C-alpha cells in the first residue's frame, strides 16, 4: 500500500514539474495570453450609402425629391436656392445638406478670389472646387466674372482641338512644359523657349490647326 502511495506521489510530482516547464518554469500563465487584443478597426462607410452627402459636381442619377418637397426641416428656401436644388437632391437626403455643399463651394471661391483671382480661376478650371459652376450661377452670382474667365480655360494635361491663340499658365512652377501637335502628330510648337525662373509668367501660343495641346506641370491655362 505504501509503495503504491509513493509511486502515485512520484507521478504527481513529475506532472507538476512538466506543467511548470510548459508555462515558463515559474508556474505562471503564459504572458502572451495577458496581452490586450488590438481594438477593432473603425467601420468604413459604405460608398453606396445614400445618407452620405452627395457630390455637388453633377446632379444625381437616381431618384430625386420632387420640387414640391424641397423644404428644409426648419425655415424656408429662397427662390434661387430652390432653383439650385431642383433635380439635385436624392430622395432620402436632406435638401439643406445639399444646399450647404453649394454654399461651401461659393465660400471657397469667394475666399480664394479675395486673395488671388487667378488662384480662384485656376481652382475652378482644375476641378478643385466641386460644383462651382452651378453654385456660382444660383448661389453667389457676384462671382460670375471669375466663372466667365474659368470657362474659357482648360486644365493641365491633354486638350484636344484647342482654340488657336495666346494662353497663360496659372502657375509659377519652373517645371511647366507644353507641346502643340498637328493631326499627324507633328510638333507645331513647344515651350517654354527658355527655362522659366521663379515668378515668371508662363505663356503658350497655340498655332492654328493644333489637334492636341499637351502640358505638364502647368496646373491650368486661360487666354492670355
C-alpha positions as CSV (number, residue, x, y, z in Angstrom):
1,X,0.0,0.0,0.0
2,X,2.9,2.3,0.9
3,X,4.7,1.5,-2.4
4,X,1.6,2.4,-4.4
5,X,1.2,5.7,-2.5
6,X,4.8,6.5,-3.0
7,X,4.6,5.8,-6.7
8,X,1.5,7.9,-7.0
9,X,3.3,10.8,-5.3
10,X,6.3,10.5,-7.7
11,X,3.9,10.6,-10.7
12,X,2.1,13.6,-9.3
13,X,5.4,15.5,-8.7
14,X,6.5,14.7,-12.3
15,X,3.2,16.0,-13.7
16,X,3.6,19.3,-11.7
17,X,7.2,19.7,-13.0
18,X,6.1,19.3,-16.6
19,X,3.3,21.8,-16.1
20,X,5.7,24.4,-14.6
21,X,8.2,23.9,-17.5
22,X,5.5,24.4,-20.1
23,X,4.4,27.7,-18.5
24,X,7.9,29.2,-18.4
25,X,9.1,27.2,-15.4
26,X,7.7,29.6,-12.8
27,X,4.1,28.2,-12.6
28,X,2.7,31.4,-14.1
29,X,0.3,31.6,-17.0
30,X,1.7,32.4,-20.5
31,X,2.4,36.1,-20.6
32,X,1.2,36.4,-24.2
33,X,-2.3,35.4,-23.0
34,X,-2.4,38.5,-20.9
35,X,-1.7,40.9,-23.7
36,X,-4.7,43.0,-24.7
37,X,-6.3,42.4,-28.1
38,X,-5.9,45.3,-30.5
39,X,-9.0,47.4,-30.9
40,X,-11.3,46.6,-33.8
41,X,-10.9,48.8,-36.9
42,X,-13.4,51.6,-37.3
43,X,-16.1,50.7,-39.8
44,X,-15.7,52.0,-43.3
45,X,-18.5,54.0,-44.7
46,X,-20.4,52.2,-47.4
47,X,-19.9,54.2,-50.7
48,X,-23.4,53.1,-51.7
49,X,-25.0,54.7,-48.5
50,X,-27.5,57.2,-49.8
51,X,-27.5,59.0,-46.4
52,X,-24.0,60.4,-47.2
53,X,-23.8,64.0,-48.6
54,X,-23.8,63.8,-52.4
55,X,-21.2,65.3,-54.6
56,X,-22.1,68.7,-56.0
57,X,-20.2,68.0,-59.2
58,X,-23.3,66.8,-61.0
59,X,-26.9,66.0,-60.4
60,X,-27.7,62.5,-59.0
61,X,-28.6,59.8,-61.5
62,X,-31.1,58.1,-59.1
63,X,-34.5,59.1,-57.8
64,X,-34.6,62.7,-56.6
65,X,-37.0,64.7,-54.5
66,X,-39.7,66.5,-56.5
67,X,-39.6,70.3,-56.3
68,X,-42.7,70.3,-54.2
69,X,-40.9,68.5,-51.4
70,X,-37.8,70.7,-51.4
71,X,-38.4,72.1,-47.9
72,X,-36.0,72.3,-45.0
73,X,-36.8,70.9,-41.6
74,X,-36.9,74.5,-40.3
75,X,-37.3,77.8,-42.1
76,X,-37.6,78.1,-45.8
77,X,-35.6,78.2,-49.0
78,X,-35.3,81.3,-51.3
79,X,-36.4,81.1,-54.9
80,X,-32.8,80.9,-56.1
81,X,-31.9,78.2,-53.6
82,X,-34.9,76.1,-54.8
83,X,-33.6,76.6,-58.4
84,X,-30.2,75.3,-57.3
85,X,-31.7,72.3,-55.5
86,X,-34.1,71.3,-58.3
87,X,-33.3,67.8,-59.5
88,X,-30.2,67.7,-57.3
89,X,-31.5,66.2,-54.0
90,X,-31.6,62.4,-53.7
91,X,-34.9,61.0,-52.3
92,X,-33.5,60.2,-48.8
93,X,-31.3,63.3,-48.5
94,X,-32.0,66.4,-46.5
95,X,-32.2,69.3,-49.0
96,X,-30.4,71.6,-46.5
97,X,-27.4,69.3,-46.6
98,X,-27.2,69.6,-50.4
99,X,-27.6,73.3,-50.2
100,X,-24.8,73.5,-47.7
101,X,-22.5,71.8,-50.2
102,X,-23.2,74.5,-52.8
103,X,-22.7,77.3,-50.3
104,X,-19.4,75.9,-49.2
105,X,-18.3,75.9,-52.9
106,X,-19.3,79.6,-53.1
107,X,-17.3,80.4,-49.9
108,X,-14.2,78.7,-51.3
109,X,-14.4,80.7,-54.5
110,X,-15.0,84.0,-52.6
111,X,-12.2,83.5,-50.1
112,X,-9.7,82.5,-52.8
113,X,-10.7,85.3,-55.1
114,X,-10.2,87.9,-52.4
115,X,-6.6,86.8,-52.0
116,X,-5.8,85.9,-55.7
117,X,-8.3,86.0,-58.6
118,X,-6.0,83.8,-60.7
119,X,-5.9,81.2,-58.0
120,X,-9.8,81.2,-57.8
121,X,-10.0,80.8,-61.6
122,X,-7.4,78.0,-61.6
123,X,-9.2,76.1,-58.8
124,X,-12.4,76.1,-60.9
125,X,-10.6,75.1,-64.1
126,X,-8.7,72.3,-62.4
127,X,-11.9,71.0,-60.8
128,X,-10.8,71.5,-57.3
129,X,-14.0,73.2,-56.2
130,X,-16.9,70.8,-56.8
131,X,-20.0,72.1,-58.5
132,X,-18.6,75.6,-58.8
133,X,-20.5,76.5,-62.0
134,X,-24.0,75.8,-60.6
135,X,-23.1,77.1,-57.2
136,X,-22.0,80.5,-58.6
137,X,-24.9,80.6,-61.1
138,X,-27.6,80.3,-58.4
139,X,-26.0,81.0,-55.0
140,X,-23.2,83.5,-55.5
141,X,-23.7,85.3,-58.8
142,X,-21.3,88.1,-57.8
143,X,-18.6,85.5,-58.6
144,X,-19.7,85.2,-62.3
145,X,-16.7,87.2,-63.6
146,X,-14.4,84.6,-62.1
147,X,-16.5,81.8,-63.6
148,X,-16.6,83.5,-67.0
149,X,-12.8,83.5,-67.1
150,X,-12.6,79.9,-65.9
151,X,-15.0,78.7,-68.6
152,X,-12.5,79.9,-71.3
153,X,-9.7,77.9,-69.8
154,X,-8.7,74.2,-69.6
155,X,-6.7,72.1,-67.1
156,X,-3.2,70.8,-67.3
157,X,-2.8,67.7,-69.4
158,X,-4.1,67.0,-72.9
159,X,-6.5,69.3,-74.6
160,X,-8.0,68.1,-77.9
161,X,-8.5,70.7,-80.7
162,X,-7.8,73.8,-78.6
163,X,-8.7,77.3,-80.0
164,X,-5.7,79.0,-81.5
165,X,-4.3,81.9,-79.7
166,X,-2.2,83.0,-76.7
167,X,-2.6,81.4,-73.3
168,X,-1.2,81.9,-69.8
169,X,-0.5,79.1,-67.3
170,X,-1.9,79.8,-63.9
171,X,1.3,78.6,-62.2
172,X,4.7,79.8,-61.4
173,X,6.2,76.3,-61.4
174,X,9.6,76.2,-63.1
175,X,8.8,72.6,-64.4
176,X,5.8,73.6,-66.6
177,X,6.3,72.4,-70.2
178,X,4.0,72.2,-73.2
179,X,3.7,71.0,-76.8
180,X,1.2,71.7,-79.7
181,X,0.8,68.9,-82.2
182,X,-0.9,68.7,-85.6
183,X,-3.3,66.0,-86.8
184,X,-0.4,63.8,-87.9
185,X,1.3,64.1,-84.6
186,X,3.9,66.5,-85.9
187,X,5.2,69.0,-83.4
188,X,4.0,72.5,-84.3
189,X,5.3,74.4,-81.2
190,X,6.6,73.8,-77.8
191,X,7.7,75.7,-74.7
192,X,8.9,77.4,-72.8
193,X,11.7,78.6,-75.0
194,X,14.0,79.1,-72.1
195,X,13.8,77.5,-68.6
196,X,11.4,79.8,-66.5
197,X,12.6,81.4,-63.4
198,X,10.6,81.6,-60.2
199,X,7.9,84.2,-60.5
200,X,8.0,84.3,-64.3
201,X,4.7,84.2,-66.2
202,X,4.5,81.1,-68.5
203,X,2.7,81.6,-71.8
204,X,2.0,79.5,-74.8
205,X,0.9,80.4,-78.3
206,X,-1.2,77.6,-79.8
207,X,-1.0,77.7,-83.7
208,X,-4.0,77.3,-85.9
209,X,-4.5,73.7,-86.8
210,X,-3.4,72.3,-83.5
211,X,-5.1,69.0,-82.9
212,X,-3.6,68.3,-79.5
213,X,-2.1,70.5,-76.8
214,X,-0.2,68.7,-74.1
215,X,1.1,70.3,-71.0
216,X,2.8,69.0,-67.9
217,X,3.2,70.8,-64.5
218,X,1.2,73.8,-65.7
219,X,-1.9,73.5,-63.4
220,X,-4.4,75.3,-65.7
221,X,-4.5,77.6,-68.8
222,X,-6.6,80.7,-69.6
223,X,-6.5,83.0,-72.6
224,X,-3.6,85.5,-72.2
